[in-house]
Amino acid sequence: DLVFNLIARHGIECDALRAGWIQPADSDAALAQLARRAEQWWRRGAAVELLSRREVLQLTGSARYCGGMLDRRGGTVQPLAYVRGLAHALLRTGARIYTHSPATRLSQSAGNWNIETPRGSLSAPLVIVATNAYPDALTETLRRTVVAVPSFQVATAPIPALLRSTILPDGQAASDTRHLLRYFRLAAGGRLVLGTRGTFKQAPTLRDVQFHYRSVHEIYPQLKGIGFEYHWGGLVAITRDHLPHLHELGPGLLAGLGY
């Protein structure tokens, strides 16, 4: 609710679509686990549905899965456009944003936190550390609470309209139940975007992304022959219990990571 309310309030143009999120089950055992999860959500009044094999096929266009779960509260955004929209909304309030200005030293005095950067310094009573998978020596305590895992995405060329109409026709995003999950959606312009495990290499090779191509074709055999035009990746932060963690590192020093 918060994300989509912010988009509406600030008029952020980021291809926002709140059609729901699908978790397709990769096996009967995974489907049984989803049934238990759906039961937990139902007790809390959430708009969650358990899906049959036929319903997953209808909603995703893939015959790969044996069932799944649909959470109608979810949706999709173009993430870079969303971040830029938030930045513009902040600037309109008079806030200031400094890029290419890393914090190099953090110290406390007289109830304030002092932050030094290569281009100057500032002090504030409240500091939020929002590094997620990219903590550095300044926040060594945080770095030890997560494992940074590479994730990588590929995007196809625009899919012909008739074929595109059979793939995620209602606009949901999906991420399956595999341990190294595969997540996919249709982006603006009719491209299928799929992400899964990545590589720690600075520049992935063609061999590295063949796994992603095979994943697309395993889920959607009908896309064989459609080329791939974009590739990108980065790190995600995984916690031991797979839940987001909130920390109070000191009075007025807050952090959230592992999402």
C-alpha positions in Angstrom: 0.0 0.0 0.0 2.8 2.4 0.9 4.6 2.1 -2.4 1.5 2.5 -4.6 0.2 5.4 -2.4 3.5 7.2 -2.8 3.3 6.7 -6.6 -0.2 8.1 -6.7 0.4 11.0 -4.3 3.5 12.3 -6.1 2.4 11.4 -9.6 5.4 9.2 -10.3 5.5 7.8 -13.8 7.0 4.3 -13.4 4.7 1.9 -15.3 3.0 1.0 -11.9 0.6 -1.8 -12.2 -1.1 -3.4 -9.2 -2.4 -6.6 -10.7 -0.9 -9.0 -8.1 2.1 -11.3 -7.6 2.1 -15.0 -8.5 4.3 -17.6 -6.8 4.2 -20.7 -9.1 5.0 -24.0 -7.4 7.9 -25.9 -8.9 6.9 -29.2 -7.2 4.0 -30.9 -5.3 6.0 -30.4 -2.1 6.3 -26.7 -2.8 2.6 -26.5 -3.6 1.8 -28.0 -0.2 4.0 -25.4 1.5 2.2 -22.6 -0.4 -1.1 -24.0 0.8 0.1 -23.6 4.4 1.3 -20.1 3.6 -2.0 -19.2 2.0 -3.8 -20.5 5.1 -1.7 -18.2 7.3 -2.5 -15.2 5.1 -6.2 -16.0 5.1 -6.3 -15.9 8.9 -5.0 -12.4 8.6 -7.6 -11.3 6.0 -5.1 -11.0 3.1 -6.3 -11.1 -0.5 -4.4 -14.3 -1.3 -5.6 -17.2 -3.4 -4.3 -20.8 -4.0 -4.1 -21.6 -7.7 -4.5 -24.9 -9.5 -2.2 -26.0 -12.4 -4.8 -24.8 -14.9 -5.1 -21.4 -13.2 -1.3 -20.9 -13.2 -1.2 -21.9 -16.8 -3.9 -19.4 -17.6 -2.3 -16.5 -15.6 1.3 -17.1 -16.6 1.1 -18.8 -20.0 3.5 -21.4 -18.7 2.8 -25.2 -18.4 6.0 -25.6 -16.3 4.3 -25.3 -12.8 1.9 -27.6 -10.9 0.0 -24.8 -9.1 0.8 -21.7 -7.1 -0.4 -18.7 -5.0 -1.7 -15.3 -6.1 -1.3 -12.3 -3.8 -3.5 -9.6 -5.2 -1.8 -6.9 -3.0 1.3 -7.1 -5.1 2.3 -5.3 -8.3 5.1 -4.1 -10.5 7.0 -0.9 -11.1 9.9 0.2 -13.3 12.4 0.4 -10.4 14.7 3.1 -11.8 11.8 5.3 -12.7 10.3 4.8 -9.3 13.6 5.8 -7.5 13.9 8.9 -9.8 10.3 9.8 -9.0 11.0 9.6 -5.3 14.0 11.8 -5.7 12.1 14.4 -7.6 9.4 14.3 -4.9 12.0 14.9 -2.2 13.6 17.8 -4.1 10.2 19.5 -4.3 10.1 19.5 -0.5 13.4 21.3 -0.3 15.5 18.2 0.6 19.0 18.0 -0.9 20.5 14.9 -2.5 24.2 14.5 -2.8 25.5 11.8 -5.3 29.1 10.6 -5.6 29.6 11.7 -2.0 30.2 8.5 0.1 30.3 8.6 3.9 33.9 7.9 4.9 33.7 8.4 8.7 30.9 8.3 11.2 31.3 9.6 14.8 29.0 10.8 17.6 29.3 13.9 19.7 26.8 16.1 21.7 23.8 14.0 20.7 24.5 14.3 17.0 26.1 12.0 14.4 29.0 13.5 12.4 29.4 12.3 8.9 32.5 13.0 6.9 32.7 12.7 3.1 35.5 13.6 0.6 33.6 16.8 -0.2 32.6 18.0 3.2 30.9 17.1 6.5 27.5 17.3 8.2 25.9 16.5 11.4 22.4 15.1 12.2 20.5 13.7 15.2 19.2 10.8 13.0 21.2 8.7 10.4 19.7 5.9 8.3 22.2 3.4 6.8 20.5 2.1 3.6 23.3 0.1 2.0 21.5 -3.3 1.9 23.9 -5.7 0.0 26.7 -3.0 -0.3 27.8 -2.2 3.3 31.5 -1.2 3.6 34.1 -0.9 6.3 32.1 2.0 7.8 29.3 -0.4 8.8 31.3 -3.7 9.3 28.8 -4.8 12.0 26.0 -4.8 9.3 28.2 -6.6 6.7 28.4 -9.6 9.0 24.6 -9.9 9.2 24.0 -10.6 5.5 25.3 -12.7 2.7 25.6 -10.7 -0.6 24.4 -12.9 -3.4 24.7 -11.9 -7.1 21.5 -11.8 -9.1 21.3 -11.3 -12.8 18.5 -10.4 -15.3 18.0 -10.7 -19.0 15.4 -9.1 -21.2 14.2 -10.4 -24.5 13.5 -8.4 -27.6 9.9 -7.1 -27.9 7.6 -10.1 -28.2 5.1 -10.1 -31.1 1.7 -8.9 -29.9 -0.2 -12.2 -30.5 2.4 -14.2 -28.6 2.8 -11.6 -25.9 -1.0 -11.7 -25.2 -0.6 -15.3 -23.9 2.2 -14.5 -21.4 1.2 -13.0 -18.0 -1.8 -11.5 -19.8 -3.2 -9.8 -16.7 0.1 -8.1 -15.9 1.2 -9.9 -12.7 4.8 -10.5 -11.9 6.0 -14.0 -10.8 8.7 -15.6 -8.8 8.8 -19.3 -8.3 9.5 -21.6 -5.4 13.0 -22.8 -6.5 15.7 -22.4 -3.9 17.5 -20.2 -6.4 14.3 -18.6 -7.5 13.5 -17.4 -11.0 11.5 -14.2 -11.1 9.9 -12.8 -14.3 7.5 -10.2 -15.6 6.6 -8.4 -18.8 8.2 -5.0 -19.1 6.9 -2.0 -20.9 7.5 -2.5 -24.6 6.5 -6.1 -24.4 9.9 -7.6 -23.3 10.0 -10.6 -21.0 12.4 -9.9 -18.1 13.8 -12.8 -16.1 16.2 -12.9 -13.2 17.9 -15.6 -11.2 21.3 -16.5 -9.9 24.2 -14.2 -11.0 27.9 -14.2 -11.1 30.6 -12.4 -9.1 32.5 -11.5 -12.3 32.7 -7.9 -13.2 31.7 -8.6 -16.8 29.6 -11.8 -17.2 30.4 -13.9 -20.3 28.0 -15.4 -22.8 28.5 -18.7 -21.0 27.3 -17.2 -17.8 24.0 -16.0 -19.2 23.2 -19.2 -21.1 21.6 -20.4 -17.9 19.2 -17.5 -18.0 18.4 -18.2 -21.6 17.7 -21.8 -20.8 15.5 -20.7 -17.8 13.4 -18.5 -20.1 13.0 -21.3 -22.6 12.1 -23.9 -19.9 9.3 -21.7 -18.6 8.3 -20.4 -22.0 9.3 -22.8 -24.8 7.2 -20.6 -27.2 9.8 -17.9 -26.9 12.6 -19.8 -28.6 13.7 -17.8 -31.6 13.1 -14.5 -29.7 16.4 -12.7 -29.1 17.8 -11.3 -25.9 18.8 -7.6 -26.0 19.6 -6.5 -22.4 21.6 -8.0 -19.5 22.3 -6.6 -16.1 22.9 -7.6 -12.5 23.9 -6.7 -9.0 23.9 -8.0 -5.4 21.0 -8.8 -3.1 21.3 -9.2 0.7 20.2 -12.5 2.2 19.8 -12.9 6.0 20.1 -16.1 7.9 16.3 -16.3 8.5 15.4 -14.9 5.0 13.5 -12.0 6.7 14.3 -8.3 6.4 16.2 -7.0 9.5 15.8 -3.6 11.2 18.7 -2.5 13.4 19.3 0.3 15.9 23.1 0.4 15.9 23.1 3.3 18.4 20.8 6.1 19.5 19.6 7.7 16.3 21.5 5.3 14.1 19.1 3.1 12.2 19.5 0.5 9.4 17.3 -1.8 7.4 18.6 -4.5 5.1 18.0 -8.0 3.9 14.9 -7.3 1.8 
